[in-house]
Amino acid sequence: GEIVVQEFDDNFDGKMDTKVFYEDGKPLRAEVDVAGRSTATQWRPDRWEYFEGGKMVRMGTDLDGDTKVDHWDRDEDWKRAQDAAKAQTATTAAPAE
């Protein structure tokens, strides 16, 4: 009874443009076919969006149509917070001398 994937036809052309994948009822990632290359039998996304805490934190884009990410964009505030948390964990986990 739990939604794990939702598909959307954002431009109403009869083909799916976006798939959103959920975990524990929250969006985990979205795949988007911006260029419209997908068919009824083959899904060909060219953008991947990743979420944490309901917020998109990074997005990968396939620029040349090979279905692999060529460019990443990241939420810099989120990245700084992640780096600070890792540094704090490393400091806390370091053995006392």
DSSP file with accessible surface (Angstrom, degrees, kcal/mol):
  #  RESIDUE AA STRUCTURE BP1 BP2  ACC     N-H-->O    O-->H-N    N-H-->O    O-->H-N    TCO  KAPPA ALPHA  PHI   PSI    X-CA   Y-CA   Z-CA
    1    1 A G              0   0  139      0, 0.0     2,-0.4     0, 0.0     0, 0.0   0.000 360.0 360.0 360.0   5.3    0.0    0.0    0.0
    2    2 A E        -     0   0  112      1,-0.0     2,-0.4     2,-0.0    22,-0.0  -0.822 360.0-123.7-100.9 135.3    3.0    2.3   -0.1
    3    3 A I        +     0   0   97     -2,-0.4    22,-0.4     1,-0.2     3,-0.1  -0.612  36.3 164.7 -74.6 126.1    3.8    4.5   -3.1
    4    4 A V        +     0   0   86     -2,-0.4    18,-2.6     1,-0.4     2,-0.3   0.629  66.2  21.7-113.4 -24.3    7.3    3.7   -4.3
    5    5 A V  E     -A   21   0A  58     16,-0.2     2,-0.4     2,-0.0    -1,-0.4  -0.993  57.9-171.4-145.2 136.8    7.2    5.3   -7.8
    6    6 A Q  E     -A   20   0A  70     14,-2.3    14,-2.9    -2,-0.3     2,-0.4  -0.988  11.5-154.8-123.5 140.3    5.0    8.0   -9.4
    7    7 A E  E     -A   19   0A 102     -2,-0.4     2,-0.4    12,-0.2    12,-0.2  -0.927  10.3-166.5-115.7 141.2    5.1    8.8  -13.1
    8    8 A F  E     -A   18   0A  74     10,-2.9     9,-3.3    -2,-0.4    10,-1.9  -0.970  23.8-153.2-130.5 141.9    4.1   12.2  -14.6
    9    9 A D    >   +     0   0   35     -2,-0.4     3,-1.0     7,-0.3     7,-0.1  -0.826  25.4 177.5-106.4  85.8    3.3   13.5  -18.1
   10   10 A D  T 3  S+     0   0   90     -2,-0.8    -1,-0.2     1,-0.2     6,-0.1   0.801  76.6  38.4 -66.5 -31.6    4.3   17.1  -17.3
   11   11 A N  T 3  S-     0   0   96      4,-0.3    -1,-0.2    -3,-0.1     5,-0.1   0.315 104.3-124.0-105.5   9.2    3.7   18.4  -20.8
   12   12 A F    <   +     0   0  179     -3,-1.0    -2,-0.1     3,-0.1     4,-0.1   0.821  68.7 131.9  56.4  39.5    0.6   16.4  -21.6
   13   13 A D  S    S-     0   0   77      2,-0.4    -1,-0.1     0, 0.0     3,-0.1   0.330  82.1-102.6-100.3   7.5    1.9   14.8  -24.8
   14   14 A G  S    S+     0   0   65      1,-0.3     2,-0.4    -5,-0.1    -5,-0.0   0.470  92.9  99.1  88.3   0.5    0.9   11.2  -23.7
   15   15 A K  S    S-     0   0   85     -7,-0.0    -2,-0.4    24,-0.0    -4,-0.3  -0.942  80.1-106.2-120.7 145.3    4.4   10.2  -22.7
   16   16 A M        +     0   0   69     -2,-0.4    -7,-0.3     1,-0.2    22,-0.1  -0.462  34.9 174.4 -68.0 135.3    5.9   10.0  -19.2
   17   17 A D        +     0   0   10     -9,-3.3    16,-3.3     1,-0.3     2,-0.4   0.631  63.0  32.7-110.4 -28.0    8.4   12.8  -18.6
   18   18 A T  E     -AB   8  32A  14    -10,-1.9   -10,-2.9    14,-0.2     2,-0.4  -0.997  53.1-168.9-139.7 137.8    9.2   12.3  -14.9
   19   19 A K  E     -AB   7  31A  42     12,-2.8    12,-3.0    -2,-0.4     2,-0.5  -0.998  11.2-162.3-123.2 127.6    9.5    9.4  -12.5
   20   20 A V  E     -AB   6  30A  18    -14,-2.9   -14,-2.3    -2,-0.4     2,-0.4  -0.953   6.0-154.8-111.9 126.6    9.7   10.1   -8.8
   21   21 A F  E     -AB   5  29A  39      8,-3.4     7,-3.4    -2,-0.5     8,-1.5  -0.857  12.2-159.7-104.1 134.0   11.0    7.3   -6.5
   22   22 A Y  E     - B   0  27A  51    -18,-2.6     2,-0.4    -2,-0.4     8,-0.0  -0.818  14.4-169.2-116.3 151.4   10.0    7.3   -2.9
   23   23 A E  E >  S- B   0  26A 117      3,-2.6     3,-1.8    -2,-0.3   -19,-0.1  -0.985  82.6  -7.9-137.6 126.7   11.4    5.7    0.3
   24   24 A D  T 3  S-     0   0  129     -2,-0.4   -20,-0.1     1,-0.3    -1,-0.1   0.864 130.5 -57.2  54.8  35.9    9.3    5.7    3.5
   25   25 A G  T 3  S+     0   0   54    -22,-0.4    -1,-0.3     1,-0.2   -21,-0.1   0.492 117.6 106.5  79.1   3.6    6.8    8.0    1.8
   26   26 A K  E <  S-B   23   0A 138     -3,-1.8    -3,-2.6    25,-0.0    -1,-0.2  -0.895  79.8-100.2-117.2 145.6    9.4   10.7    1.0
   27   27 A P  E     +B   22   0A  41      0, 0.0    27,-0.4     0, 0.0    -5,-0.3  -0.417  38.4 173.4 -64.4 131.3   10.9   11.5   -2.4
   28   28 A L  E     -     0   0A  69     -7,-3.4    23,-2.4     1,-0.4     2,-0.3   0.775  63.7 -15.2-102.5 -46.8   14.4    9.9   -2.8
   29   29 A R  E     -BC  21  50A  65     -8,-1.5    -8,-3.4    21,-0.2    -1,-0.4  -0.988  53.5-148.0-155.9 157.6   15.1   10.7   -6.4
   30   30 A A  E     -BC  20  49A   2     19,-2.6    19,-2.9    -2,-0.3     2,-0.4  -0.972   6.0-155.9-127.6 142.8   13.5   11.8   -9.6
   31   31 A E  E     -BC  19  48A  26    -12,-3.0   -12,-2.8    -2,-0.4     2,-0.4  -0.982  16.1-168.3-115.9 132.9   14.4   10.9  -13.2
   32   32 A V  E     -BC  18  47A  15     15,-2.8    14,-2.9    -2,-0.4    15,-1.5  -0.974  21.9-151.8-128.0 134.8   13.3   13.4  -15.9
   33   33 A D        +     0   0    5    -16,-3.3     3,-0.3    -2,-0.4     5,-0.1  -0.773  28.4 164.1-100.5  85.4   13.3   13.0  -19.7
   34   34 A V  S    S+     0   0   86     -2,-1.0    -1,-0.2     1,-0.2   -16,-0.0   0.896  73.0  49.5 -70.7 -39.5   13.8   16.7  -20.6
   35   35 A A  S    S-     0   0   59     -3,-0.2    -1,-0.2     1,-0.0    -2,-0.1   0.580 106.2-124.1 -80.5 -10.2   14.7   16.0  -24.2
   36   36 A G        +     0   0   29     -3,-0.3    -2,-0.1   -19,-0.1    -1,-0.0   0.832  65.1 137.4  73.5  32.8   11.8   13.7  -24.9
   37   37 A R        +     0   0   80      7,-0.4    -1,-0.1     2,-0.0     2,-0.0   0.569  37.0 104.8 -87.5 -11.2   13.8   10.7  -26.0
   38   38 A S        -     0   0    6      6,-0.2     2,-0.2   -22,-0.1     5,-0.2  -0.362  50.9-163.4 -72.3 152.7   11.9    8.1  -24.1
   39   39 A T        -     0   0   75      3,-2.7     3,-0.2    -2,-0.0   -23,-0.1  -0.718  40.8 -91.6-121.1 179.5    9.5    5.7  -25.8
   40   40 A A  S    S+     0   0  112     -2,-0.2     3,-0.1     1,-0.2    -2,-0.0   0.789 128.3  34.1 -63.7 -25.4    6.7    3.5  -24.5
   41   41 A T  S    S+     0   0  140      1,-0.2     2,-0.4     0, 0.0    -1,-0.2   0.565 118.4  50.4-107.5 -11.4    9.2    0.6  -24.2
   42   42 A Q        -     0   0  104     -3,-0.2    -3,-2.7    -5,-0.0     2,-0.5  -0.949  64.4-153.1-137.2 117.4   12.4    2.5  -23.3
   43   43 A W        +     0   0   56     -2,-0.4    -3,-0.1    -5,-0.2    -5,-0.0  -0.755  16.8 177.6 -86.9 123.2   12.9    5.0  -20.5
   44   44 A R        -     0   0   60     -2,-0.5    -7,-0.4    -5,-0.1    -6,-0.2  -0.636   6.1-175.8-129.0  76.5   15.7    7.5  -21.3
   45   45 A P        -     0   0   11      0, 0.0   -12,-0.3     0, 0.0     3,-0.1  -0.317  15.4-172.8 -69.5 154.3   16.0   10.1  -18.6
   46   46 A D        +     0   0   11    -14,-2.9    16,-2.7     1,-0.2     2,-0.3   0.262  69.8  53.1-129.5   9.4   18.5   12.9  -19.0
   47   47 A R  E     -CD  32  61A  75    -15,-1.5   -15,-2.8    14,-0.2     2,-0.4  -0.988  58.9-169.1-143.8 136.2   18.2   14.5  -15.6
   48   48 A W  E     -CD  31  60A  27     12,-2.7    12,-3.0    -2,-0.3     2,-0.4  -0.992   6.3-167.8-125.1 125.6   18.5   12.9  -12.1
   49   49 A E  E     -CD  30  59A  33    -19,-2.9   -19,-2.6    -2,-0.4     2,-0.4  -0.955   4.6-158.5-117.0 131.3   17.5   14.8   -9.0
   50   50 A Y  E     -CD  29  58A  62      8,-2.8     7,-2.8    -2,-0.4     8,-1.3  -0.916   8.0-158.6-115.3 138.3   18.3   13.6   -5.5
   51   51 A F  E     - D   0  56A  38    -23,-2.4     2,-0.4    -2,-0.4     5,-0.2  -0.863  14.2-179.1-118.8 146.3   16.5   14.6   -2.4
   52   52 A E  E >  S- D   0  55A  94      3,-2.5     3,-1.6    -2,-0.3   -24,-0.1  -0.977  80.5  -3.1-140.0 129.6   17.3   14.7    1.3
   53   53 A G  T 3  S-     0   0   85     -2,-0.4     3,-0.1     1,-0.3   -25,-0.1   0.820 130.6 -58.0  61.1  30.7   14.8   15.9    3.9
   54   54 A G  T 3  S+     0   0   55    -27,-0.4     2,-0.4     1,-0.2    -1,-0.3   0.529 117.2 108.8  79.6   5.1   12.3   16.8    1.1
   55   55 A K  E <  S-D   52   0A 104     -3,-1.6    -3,-2.5   -28,-0.1     2,-0.4  -0.937  74.6-118.2-119.7 135.7   14.8   19.1   -0.5
   56   56 A M  E     +D   51   0A  75     -2,-0.4    -5,-0.3    -5,-0.2     3,-0.1  -0.586  34.9 173.2 -70.9 125.6   16.6   18.6   -3.8
   57   57 A V  E     +     0   0A   3     -7,-2.8    18,-2.7    -2,-0.4     2,-0.3   0.629  60.4  11.8-110.6 -21.1   20.3   18.6   -2.9
   58   58 A R  E     -DE  50  74A  73     -8,-1.3    -8,-2.8    16,-0.2     2,-0.4  -0.988  55.8-162.9-156.2 154.5   21.9   17.6   -6.2
   59   59 A M  E     -DE  49  73A  39     14,-2.9    14,-2.9    -2,-0.3     2,-0.4  -0.994   5.8-159.2-141.6 128.6   21.0   17.3   -9.8
   60   60 A G  E     -DE  48  72A   0    -12,-3.0   -12,-2.7    -2,-0.4     2,-0.4  -0.894   9.8-161.0-108.9 141.2   22.9   15.4  -12.6
   61   61 A T  E     -DE  47  71A  29     10,-2.7     9,-2.9    -2,-0.4    10,-1.6  -0.976  15.3-143.8-127.4 133.7   22.3   16.2  -16.3
   62   62 A D        +     0   0    7    -16,-2.7     7,-0.2    -2,-0.4     3,-0.0  -0.852  21.7 177.8 -90.7 112.2   23.1   14.1  -19.4
   63   63 A L  S    S+     0   0  125     -2,-0.7    -1,-0.1     5,-0.3     6,-0.1   0.718  73.7  41.7 -90.7 -22.0   24.2   16.6  -22.0
   64   64 A D  S    S-     0   0  102      4,-0.3    -1,-0.1   -18,-0.0    -2,-0.0   0.356 106.3-110.6-114.2   7.5   25.1   14.3  -24.9
   65   65 A G  S    S+     0   0   14      3,-0.1    -2,-0.0   -19,-0.1    -3,-0.0   0.634  81.9 119.4  80.8  14.6   22.3   11.7  -24.8
   66   66 A D  S    S-     0   0   65      2,-0.3     3,-0.1   -20,-0.1    -1,-0.1   0.348  83.3-115.6 -94.1   9.1   24.2    8.7  -23.6
   67   67 A T  S    S+     0   0   60      1,-0.2     2,-0.4   -23,-0.1   -21,-0.0   0.670  82.0 111.9  63.9  24.0   22.1    8.3  -20.4
   68   68 A K  S    S-     0   0  139    -22,-0.0    -4,-0.3    -7,-0.0    -2,-0.3  -0.960  77.8-101.4-122.7 143.8   25.1    9.1  -18.2
   69   69 A V        +     0   0   46     -2,-0.4    -7,-0.3     1,-0.2     3,-0.1  -0.414  37.8 172.6 -66.3 128.3   25.5   12.2  -16.1
   70   70 A D        +     0   0   68     -9,-2.9     2,-0.4     1,-0.3    -8,-0.2   0.610  68.4  28.3-105.1 -23.1   27.9   14.7  -17.7
   71   71 A H  E     -E   61   0A  88    -10,-1.6   -10,-2.7     2,-0.0     2,-0.4  -0.994  64.6-156.9-145.6 133.0   27.4   17.6  -15.3
   72   72 A W  E     -E   60   0A  87     -2,-0.4     2,-0.4   -12,-0.2   -12,-0.2  -0.916   3.3-167.4-109.6 138.1   26.4   17.8  -11.6
   73   73 A D  E     -E   59   0A  71    -14,-2.9   -14,-2.9    -2,-0.4     2,-0.3  -0.974  13.4-169.2-117.2 138.1   24.8   20.7   -9.8
   74   74 A R  E     -E   58   0A 100     -2,-0.4     2,-0.9   -16,-0.2   -16,-0.2  -0.949  32.6-111.7-128.8 150.5   24.8   20.7   -6.0
   75   75 A D     >  -     0   0   37    -18,-2.7     4,-2.5    -2,-0.3     5,-0.2  -0.690  31.9-157.6 -75.3 107.2   23.1   22.8   -3.3
   76   76 A E  H  > S+     0   0  102     -2,-0.9     4,-2.6     1,-0.2     5,-0.2   0.848  88.5  54.2 -63.2 -36.1   26.2   24.5   -1.9
   77   77 A D  H  > S+     0   0  103      2,-0.2     4,-2.1     1,-0.2    -1,-0.2   0.933 111.1  46.7 -62.5 -43.0   24.6   25.2    1.5
   78   78 A W  H  > S+     0   0   50      2,-0.2     4,-2.6     1,-0.2    -2,-0.2   0.934 111.8  51.1 -63.0 -43.1   23.7   21.6    1.8
   79   79 A K  H  X S+     0   0   68     -4,-2.5     4,-2.8     1,-0.2    -2,-0.2   0.920 109.5  49.6 -63.5 -42.4   27.2   20.5    0.8
   80   80 A R  H  X S+     0   0  139     -4,-2.6     4,-2.6     1,-0.2    -1,-0.2   0.920 111.4  49.5 -61.6 -41.5   28.8   22.8    3.3
   81   81 A A  H  X S+     0   0   58     -4,-2.1     4,-2.4     2,-0.2    -2,-0.2   0.909 111.7  48.6 -64.5 -41.3   26.5   21.4    6.0
   82   82 A Q  H  X S+     0   0   67     -4,-2.6     4,-2.4     2,-0.2    -2,-0.2   0.924 112.2  48.5 -63.2 -44.8   27.4   17.9    5.0
   83   83 A D  H  X S+     0   0   72     -4,-2.8     4,-2.4     1,-0.2    -2,-0.2   0.907 111.9  49.6 -62.9 -40.8   31.1   18.7    5.0
   84   84 A A  H  X S+     0   0   62     -4,-2.6     4,-2.5     2,-0.2    -1,-0.2   0.906 110.4  50.2 -64.8 -40.8   30.8   20.3    8.5
   85   85 A A  H  X S+     0   0   51     -4,-2.4     4,-2.5     2,-0.2    -2,-0.2   0.910 111.3  48.8 -64.6 -40.2   29.0   17.3    9.8
   86   86 A K  H  X S+     0   0  139     -4,-2.4     4,-2.5     2,-0.2    -2,-0.2   0.915 111.6  49.1 -65.2 -41.9   31.7   15.0    8.5
   87   87 A A  H  X S+     0   0   55     -4,-2.4     4,-2.4     2,-0.2    -2,-0.2   0.914 111.6  49.6 -63.7 -40.8   34.4   17.1   10.0
   88   88 A Q  H  X S+     0   0  123     -4,-2.5     4,-2.6     2,-0.2    -2,-0.2   0.921 111.4  48.9 -63.4 -43.1   32.6   17.1   13.3
   89   89 A T  H  X S+     0   0   94     -4,-2.5     4,-2.5     1,-0.2    -2,-0.2   0.919 111.2  49.8 -64.0 -41.1   32.2   13.4   13.2
   90   90 A A  H  X S+     0   0   64     -4,-2.5     4,-1.1     2,-0.2    -1,-0.2   0.902 112.5  47.5 -65.2 -39.9   35.9   12.9   12.4
   91   91 A T  H  < S+     0   0  102     -4,-2.4     3,-0.3     2,-0.2    -2,-0.2   0.927 114.8  45.5 -66.1 -43.8   36.9   15.2   15.3
   92   92 A T  H  < S+     0   0  100     -4,-2.6    -2,-0.2     1,-0.2    -1,-0.2   0.873 114.8  47.9 -67.8 -35.5   34.5   13.4   17.7
   93   93 A A  H  < S+     0   0   79     -4,-2.5    -1,-0.2    -5,-0.2    -2,-0.2   0.646  86.0 108.1 -83.0 -14.0   35.7   10.0   16.6
   94   94 A A  S  < S-     0   0   59     -4,-1.1     2,-0.1    -3,-0.3    -3,-0.0  -0.397  78.4-111.1 -66.4 135.9   39.4   10.7   16.7
   95   95 A P        -     0   0  115      0, 0.0     2,-0.2     0, 0.0    -1,-0.1  -0.384  32.2-110.7 -68.6 144.5   41.1    9.0   19.7
   96   96 A A              0   0  105     -2,-0.1     0, 0.0     1,-0.1     0, 0.0  -0.499 360.0 360.0 -73.5 143.6   42.3   11.2   22.5
   97   97 A E              0   0  239     -2,-0.2    -1,-0.1     0, 0.0     0, 0.0  -0.679 360.0 360.0-104.3 360.0   46.1   11.5   22.8
